[in-house]
C-alpha cells in the first residue's frame, strides 16, 4: 500500500470482490469499492442498497467471507486493533444513537468515545488530558452547556452533536457520517451542515453515507452511487449527480436543483 508523505494511506477503504452476509441474507457478492484518502466522498443510495452493511464493514462489526488476499482493507491494513482504528476513523451512525440508555449524560456520551463503549463505567479511567479534550470538543460544537443534561431528554440535533463529539475526542483523520441530518428541523440541519463543512475545511476527510441529496455539502467532491449491493457509478460530483443518473438510482423521475454548492431533488 502506498503511503503519502504525511503517513496517511492513499486509500481509506479498499474492497475487492467481497461477499458479505448479514444473517442468511447475502448483501454483497463480488463487491468492489475504493475510497481514496483525503477525498471527501458521499455514498448515495436508496434504502436496501447496502449502505448499512458497508458501515458495519468499516466499523469491523461485520466481516466478508474469508478470501485470499483479504477482501477488505482499511487504511491499507486488513487487520486492525479496534482501539487503534478509532484514532484514524470516527463513525457517527443513527444506530449508535438508539443504544444509549436513559440515564447517560451528554458528558458521558462524549467520554465513552475513548473506550468505544455505550456510556461510561467505574473501571474506565480518564486522564486530565482526556477530560480537557472532551471539554474542548463540546465547546467547539456548541454543546458545553448541555454536558450534564440526560442524552435521552435532548433534541435529536443535540444528540447528533454529542455523538459527533464522541467521535472527535480521538482526533480521527477521517469521519464517517450516516445520514447526519435525518430527523432534524431546518435550523438544526443547517447548523449541522455548517459543522460538517468546518471539519472538512480544517483538514478532516469526510465520508457521508446517505439517501438525502441535500446533505451533501459543497466540499464533497466525489460521489458513489450504490444500488442493490452494487456500485452503479462513481466519480466527480458534477458528472455523477445528474437527473438521469439519480432517476435510475432511485427508480423514479428526479430533477436536480443546484444552489450555493448544494443540490436538492424534486419530482422529475
C-alpha positions as CSV (number, residue, x, y, z in Angstrom):
1,X,0.0,0.0,0.0
2,X,1.3,3.4,-1.0
3,X,1.5,5.9,1.9
4,X,1.8,9.6,1.3
5,X,4.4,11.9,2.9
6,X,2.2,12.7,5.9
7,X,2.0,9.0,6.8
8,X,-1.6,8.6,5.6
9,X,-2.6,5.6,3.4
10,X,-3.7,6.6,-0.1
11,X,-7.0,4.7,0.4
12,X,-9.4,4.9,3.3
13,X,-11.2,1.8,2.1
14,X,-10.4,-0.9,-0.4
15,X,-12.9,-3.7,-1.0
16,X,-12.1,-6.3,-3.7
17,X,-14.6,-8.9,-4.7
18,X,-16.1,-9.2,-1.3
19,X,-19.1,-11.5,-0.5
20,X,-20.9,-10.4,2.7
21,X,-23.8,-11.9,4.6
22,X,-26.0,-10.4,7.2
23,X,-27.5,-13.5,8.9
24,X,-28.6,-15.7,6.0
25,X,-29.0,-12.8,3.6
26,X,-26.3,-12.2,1.1
27,X,-26.0,-8.4,0.8
28,X,-22.8,-8.2,-1.3
29,X,-21.4,-10.6,-3.9
30,X,-18.1,-9.9,-5.6
31,X,-18.5,-6.3,-4.4
32,X,-15.6,-3.9,-5.0
33,X,-15.2,-0.3,-3.9
34,X,-12.2,2.0,-3.3
35,X,-12.5,5.3,-1.4
36,X,-9.4,7.4,-1.6
37,X,-7.9,9.2,1.4
38,X,-8.2,13.0,1.6
39,X,-11.1,13.0,-0.8
40,X,-14.5,13.9,0.7
41,X,-16.9,11.4,-0.6
42,X,-20.7,10.8,-0.5
43,X,-22.1,7.3,-0.8
44,X,-25.6,7.7,-2.1
45,X,-28.3,5.1,-2.5
46,X,-31.9,4.1,-1.7
47,X,-32.9,2.0,1.3
48,X,-31.8,-1.6,0.8
49,X,-28.8,-0.5,-1.3
50,X,-26.3,-2.0,1.2
51,X,-25.2,1.3,3.0
52,X,-25.7,-0.1,6.5
53,X,-23.7,-3.2,5.6
54,X,-20.9,-1.0,4.2
55,X,-20.9,0.9,7.5
56,X,-20.6,-2.3,9.5
57,X,-17.7,-3.4,7.4
58,X,-15.9,-0.1,8.1
59,X,-16.5,-0.5,11.8
60,X,-15.4,-4.1,11.9
61,X,-18.8,-5.2,13.1
62,X,-19.1,-7.4,10.1
63,X,-16.6,-9.4,8.0
64,X,-16.7,-10.7,4.5
65,X,-16.5,-14.4,3.6
66,X,-12.8,-15.4,4.0
67,X,-10.7,-14.9,0.9
68,X,-7.1,-14.7,-0.1
69,X,-5.9,-12.0,-0.4
70,X,-8.3,-10.4,2.1
71,X,-11.2,-8.7,0.5
72,X,-11.4,-5.6,2.8
73,X,-8.6,-3.2,3.7
74,X,-9.0,-0.1,5.8
75,X,-6.1,2.4,5.5
76,X,-4.1,-0.3,3.8
77,X,-4.5,-3.0,6.5
78,X,-6.8,-6.0,6.6
79,X,-6.3,-6.4,10.4
80,X,-6.9,-3.7,12.9
81,X,-6.8,-3.2,16.7
82,X,-10.2,-1.5,17.1
83,X,-8.6,0.8,19.7
84,X,-6.0,2.0,17.3
85,X,-8.5,2.3,14.4
86,X,-10.5,4.9,16.4
87,X,-7.7,7.4,16.0
88,X,-8.0,7.2,12.2
89,X,-11.7,6.6,11.7
90,X,-14.6,8.2,13.6
91,X,-18.1,6.8,12.8
92,X,-21.3,8.5,13.8
93,X,-24.4,6.4,13.0
94,X,-28.1,6.6,13.8
95,X,-27.7,3.0,15.0
96,X,-25.4,4.3,17.8
97,X,-28.0,7.0,18.8
98,X,-30.5,4.3,19.7
99,X,-28.2,2.4,22.0
100,X,-27.7,4.9,24.8
101,X,-29.8,4.4,27.9
102,X,-32.0,7.0,29.6
103,X,-29.6,7.9,32.4
104,X,-26.4,8.8,30.4
105,X,-25.3,12.5,30.5
106,X,-24.0,14.4,27.5
107,X,-20.5,14.4,29.0
108,X,-20.6,10.6,29.5
109,X,-21.6,10.1,25.8
110,X,-18.5,12.1,24.8
111,X,-16.2,10.4,27.2
112,X,-17.4,6.9,26.1
113,X,-15.7,7.6,22.8
114,X,-12.3,6.9,24.5
115,X,-13.4,3.3,25.2
116,X,-15.8,2.8,22.2
117,X,-18.4,2.0,24.9
118,X,-22.1,2.9,25.4
119,X,-21.9,5.2,28.4
120,X,-19.1,5.2,31.0
121,X,-18.2,2.7,33.7
122,X,-16.4,2.8,37.0
123,X,-13.5,0.7,35.7
124,X,-12.7,3.3,33.0
125,X,-10.1,5.9,33.7
126,X,-9.9,9.3,32.1
127,X,-6.8,11.4,32.3
128,X,-6.8,15.2,32.8
129,X,-5.9,15.5,29.2
130,X,-8.9,13.3,28.2
131,X,-11.3,15.5,30.2
132,X,-9.8,18.7,28.8
133,X,-10.1,17.4,25.2
134,X,-13.7,16.4,25.8
135,X,-14.4,19.8,27.2
136,X,-12.8,21.5,24.2
137,X,-14.7,19.4,21.7
138,X,-18.0,20.1,23.4
139,X,-17.1,23.8,23.4
140,X,-16.2,23.7,19.7
141,X,-19.5,22.0,18.8
142,X,-21.5,24.4,21.0
143,X,-22.9,21.9,23.5
144,X,-20.9,22.7,26.6
145,X,-23.9,24.0,28.5
146,X,-25.7,20.7,27.9
147,X,-23.0,18.4,29.2
148,X,-25.0,17.5,32.4
149,X,-28.2,17.0,30.6
150,X,-29.5,13.5,30.1
151,X,-28.9,12.3,26.5
152,X,-32.4,10.9,26.3
153,X,-34.0,14.2,27.1
154,X,-32.1,16.1,24.4
155,X,-33.4,17.1,20.9
156,X,-32.3,14.9,18.0
157,X,-30.0,17.7,16.9
158,X,-28.3,18.0,20.3
159,X,-27.9,14.2,20.4
160,X,-26.2,14.3,17.0
161,X,-23.7,16.9,18.2
162,X,-22.8,14.8,21.2
163,X,-22.3,11.7,19.1
164,X,-20.0,13.7,16.8
165,X,-18.1,14.9,19.8
166,X,-17.8,11.3,20.9
167,X,-16.0,10.5,17.6
168,X,-13.9,13.7,17.7
169,X,-12.2,13.1,21.1
170,X,-10.0,10.5,19.4
171,X,-8.9,13.1,16.8
172,X,-9.6,10.9,13.8
173,X,-8.3,11.7,10.4
174,X,-11.5,10.6,8.7
175,X,-15.1,10.9,9.8
176,X,-17.9,8.7,8.5
177,X,-21.4,10.2,9.0
178,X,-24.5,8.1,8.5
179,X,-27.5,10.3,7.3
180,X,-26.4,13.0,9.8
181,X,-29.4,15.4,9.4
182,X,-32.2,12.8,9.3
183,X,-34.9,13.8,11.7
184,X,-33.6,17.3,12.2
185,X,-35.6,20.5,11.7
186,X,-34.3,23.1,9.2
187,X,-32.3,25.2,11.7
188,X,-30.6,22.1,13.2
189,X,-29.9,20.8,9.7
190,X,-28.2,24.0,8.6
191,X,-26.2,24.1,11.8
192,X,-25.0,20.5,11.4
193,X,-24.2,21.0,7.7
194,X,-22.1,24.0,8.6
195,X,-20.3,21.9,11.3
196,X,-19.5,19.3,8.6
197,X,-18.1,22.0,6.3
198,X,-15.9,23.4,9.1
199,X,-14.5,20.0,9.8
200,X,-13.7,19.4,6.2
201,X,-12.2,22.9,5.8
202,X,-9.9,22.2,8.8
203,X,-8.4,19.2,7.0
204,X,-10.5,16.2,8.1
205,X,-11.7,13.8,5.4
206,X,-15.5,13.1,5.4
207,X,-17.3,10.0,4.1
208,X,-21.0,10.7,4.0
209,X,-23.4,7.7,3.8
210,X,-27.0,8.8,2.9
211,X,-30.0,8.8,0.6
212,X,-30.6,12.6,1.3
213,X,-29.2,14.6,-1.5
214,X,-29.5,17.9,0.4
215,X,-27.0,16.5,3.0
216,X,-24.1,16.7,0.5
217,X,-22.0,19.8,1.3
218,X,-20.1,21.7,-1.4
219,X,-16.8,20.3,-0.1
220,X,-17.7,16.8,-1.1
221,X,-16.1,16.2,-4.4
222,X,-16.7,12.5,-5.2
223,X,-19.9,10.5,-5.3
224,X,-20.5,6.8,-5.2
225,X,-24.0,5.5,-6.3
226,X,-25.0,2.3,-4.6
227,X,-28.0,0.2,-5.5
228,X,-28.9,-3.4,-4.6
229,X,-25.5,-4.2,-3.3
230,X,-23.7,-2.9,-6.4
231,X,-21.7,0.3,-7.2
232,X,-23.5,1.5,-10.3
233,X,-21.4,4.6,-10.8
234,X,-18.7,6.7,-9.1
235,X,-16.7,9.8,-10.0
236,X,-16.6,13.5,-9.6
237,X,-19.8,15.1,-8.2
238,X,-20.5,17.2,-11.2
239,X,-20.6,14.2,-13.6
240,X,-22.3,11.7,-11.3
241,X,-25.1,13.9,-9.8
242,X,-27.4,14.3,-12.8
243,X,-31.1,14.0,-13.3
244,X,-30.7,10.8,-15.4
245,X,-28.3,9.0,-13.0
246,X,-30.5,9.7,-10.0
247,X,-33.7,8.8,-11.8
248,X,-32.1,5.3,-12.5
249,X,-30.7,5.0,-9.0
250,X,-34.0,5.7,-7.2
251,X,-36.2,4.2,-9.9
252,X,-38.3,7.4,-10.2
253,X,-38.1,10.6,-12.3
254,X,-35.8,13.0,-10.5
255,X,-34.9,16.6,-11.3
256,X,-31.9,18.2,-9.5
257,X,-31.8,21.9,-8.4
258,X,-28.5,23.5,-7.5
259,X,-27.7,26.5,-5.4
260,X,-24.9,27.7,-3.1
261,X,-22.9,24.5,-3.8
262,X,-25.8,22.3,-2.6
263,X,-28.2,20.1,-4.6
264,X,-31.9,19.4,-4.0
265,X,-34.1,16.7,-5.7
266,X,-37.6,17.4,-6.8
267,X,-40.0,15.1,-8.8
268,X,-39.0,15.0,-12.4
